[in-house]
Amino acid sequence: MAKIKVQNTEITIVSINNNDYISITDIAKHKTDDTSATIGNWMRNRNTL
């Protein structure tokens, strides 16, 4: 597990089987304290993944 700093926010990165995954919760914390609403809105977006 590693961490990077982006715009003064620490983002967790996990490597599993040579694939890197970033924490969307850490990214959502940059925007608001209510991370569940931010992630829920992101998941409902048709342009996500």
C-alpha positions as CSV (number, residue, x, y, z in Angstrom):
1,M,0.0,0.0,0.0
2,A,1.3,3.4,-0.9
3,K,0.1,7.0,-0.6
4,I,0.4,9.9,-3.0
5,K,-0.4,13.5,-2.3
6,V,-2.6,15.4,-4.7
7,Q,-3.7,18.9,-4.0
8,N,-2.8,18.5,-0.4
9,T,-4.9,15.3,0.0
10,E,-3.4,11.9,0.6
11,I,-4.7,9.3,-1.7
12,T,-4.2,5.6,-1.0
13,I,-3.0,3.3,-3.7
14,V,-3.1,-0.5,-3.4
15,S,-1.4,-2.9,-5.8
16,I,-3.0,-6.3,-6.3
17,N,-1.7,-8.7,-9.0
18,N,0.2,-5.9,-10.8
19,N,-2.9,-3.8,-10.9
20,D,-3.1,-0.4,-9.1
21,Y,-6.3,0.7,-7.4
22,I,-6.9,4.2,-5.9
23,S,-9.2,5.0,-3.1
24,I,-12.2,6.9,-4.3
25,T,-13.1,7.5,-0.7
26,D,-9.9,9.4,-0.2
27,I,-10.7,11.4,-3.4
28,A,-14.2,12.1,-2.2
29,K,-12.9,13.4,1.2
30,H,-11.2,16.2,-0.7
31,K,-14.6,17.5,-1.9
32,T,-16.8,17.0,1.2
33,D,-17.1,15.3,4.6
34,D,-20.1,13.3,3.3
35,T,-18.2,10.8,1.1
36,S,-21.2,8.5,0.7
37,A,-23.2,11.1,-1.2
38,T,-20.2,12.0,-3.4
39,I,-19.5,8.3,-4.3
40,G,-23.2,7.6,-4.8
41,N,-23.5,10.4,-7.3
42,W,-20.4,9.2,-9.0
43,M,-21.8,5.7,-9.3
44,R,-25.1,6.9,-10.8
45,N,-23.3,8.9,-13.5
46,R,-23.6,7.2,-16.8
47,N,-20.1,8.3,-17.8
48,T,-18.5,6.4,-14.9
49,L,-16.2,3.7,-16.2
